[in-house]
Amino acid sequence: MSPGRLPELRDAFDRSFSEPVRRRNADFVELLAVRAGGRPYALRLAQASGLHPDRAVTPLPGPQPALLGIAGFGGAIVPVYDLAALLGHPVPERPRWLVPCAGAPPLALAFHELDGHLRVPADAVVDEPGGNPGEKVLRGMVPLPGGTRPIVDLPAARALVHQLTGRLQYAHEEQ
């Protein structure tokens, strides 16, 4: 994405929150096209509660390599996890973008590049409710002109984070 498009995308995204609530057309799915660890993915916009570039993240020490630290969102302190690390990819550099997940408990995922906003016909999305056995957070795919993108399910990512932190807590208590 060219740096000149960033203000345009940011303004359109911010404007969408100030517009009156519209009835959603069930025939379309809103997605964010992102890159994590150099690989293309899509996130369901309905599962996110915002999008933030260059947000300060305070690092935290600990045994969880995917945990980048904590960040403030609307007065709440939220743990931030690297999406590439959760997906098992090497992390080439610190991610630039943060997307807080809708719902509770609070969680934000970090990714490296934003390719844009997508509005695709619902029947173009190939859903996989149970996901792939080897990929715990991927739930479906969306074929696009530039290639097919796996869809990251944000509630499944939250469940994976809590599963990982639960294992760490249990291992710590055993010592």
N, C-alpha and C positions, 0 to 999 in steps of 0.2 A: 504494500500500500504506500502510495506516495505521501510524504509529509504534508503536502498541500491539501490533501483530502481529510486529514485528521480533524481540523476545526469544523468542516462540513458534517462529518459523521457524528462528532460530539454534539453539535447543535441539534441535529435531527433526533438523536437519541434523547437528549435532555427535553426537547420539545414534546416528545411522545408522552412524557410523564405529566406535562402541564395541560395537555388537551383533555377534553371531557371523555369520560369512559365511553367507549364504543362497543357495540356488540361485536364479538369476534366472529369472523367468518370461519365456520368449522371446516371449510374446504381448504384452508391454508394453515401452514405451520410456520411460525417465526423462529428463525435460527440465527445464531452468531457463528460465522466461519472463523475459526481460530487455528493457530499453530502452537503446539506444545512440543518442545524437544525437536523441532524441525519437521514434525509430522502434522498433516491436516486433520482437523476434527470439527465437529459442529456441536453447539450447545443449544438446548431448547430455551428460548428467551422467557417462556412462561415459568421456568424453574429458577430463574435468576432474579435478583432484586436490584441490580445496578451493574454498572461497568465503570471502572476507574483506571486511568493510566497513571503511572508514576506515583502511586500512593506510597507513603512511607510505611515500611514494615520494620518493626523492632525485632531483631533476631532473638531467638530463645535457644539456650543450650539444651541438648537432650539427645537421646538415642534414635529419634525418628528423623531420618534424613529428608523426608518429604516436607516436614514442618519447617516453613521459612521463618515463622515468628507470629507476631500479632499486629493488627492494624485497627484503627478506629473507624467505625462507620455509624454515623448518627448517634454518637454518644455511647456506643457499645464497643467493647473490646472483643475482637473476633480473631480466632486462629486462622492463619493463612497457610495453605498447603500448595506445593508445587504440583500442578497437574501432570507434567511430564514424569516426575518422580513417582507419582501414584500409579501411572500407567507403565512403569518399569523402564522408561527411556533414560538415557544419560542426559544430564542437565548441562547444556553447553554454557549457559550464562544465567544470570539472575533474571527472572521473568519481569516484564514491564507492566502487564495488565492484570487487574484483579477483578473478579466477578463474585460478589457475595451471593451465596445460594439462598433462595427463598425458603422460608420455613425455619424450624428450630430443631436442634440447637444451632446457634450461629456457626457459620463456616464460610470461608472465602477460598476460592481457588485462583492460582496465579498461572498465567500462560504467557508465552513469548510474543506472539504476533496476532493482531486482529486483521483478518482479511476482509471483513465486512458483515453487513446484515443481509440475511436471506429470507425471502418469503416464498415458500415452495408449496405446490399443491400437496394436500395431505396424502393423497394416494401415491405420491412419488416417494414418500418415506417408507422404508422397509423396516417395520418394527420387529424387535426381538425382545419380548417382555422378560424372558429369563436371562437374556444376554448370552454372550459366549462364555463357555466354562473357563477359558484361560484369561478372559478380560472381564473382570468383575464390575466395571463401571460403564462398559459400552453396551448400549441398548438400541441397536438398529443402525441403519445406514441411509444416506441420502445421496443419490446419484446426481452429479452436477456436471456442467460442461468441462470443468477443469479436472474432473475425476470424482470418484466416490469418496465421501467422508463418513467415517464412523461417528455416531452420535454419542456423546458423553452424557450419561444420565446423572444429573446433579444429586438427587436423593440417594442413588446408589453410591456415589462418591462419598457422601456424608456417612453412609453405613460402613463403607470400607475404612474410612478414617477412624470411626468409633471402634470398629473391630480391631484395627491395628493398635490404637491407644489402649484398648482393653487388654490385649495380649501383653503390651509393655507393662501395664500396671500389675497384671497377675505375675509376670516374671519378676518384677521388682519386689513384690510382696513375698515371693518364694525365697528370695535371697537372704 
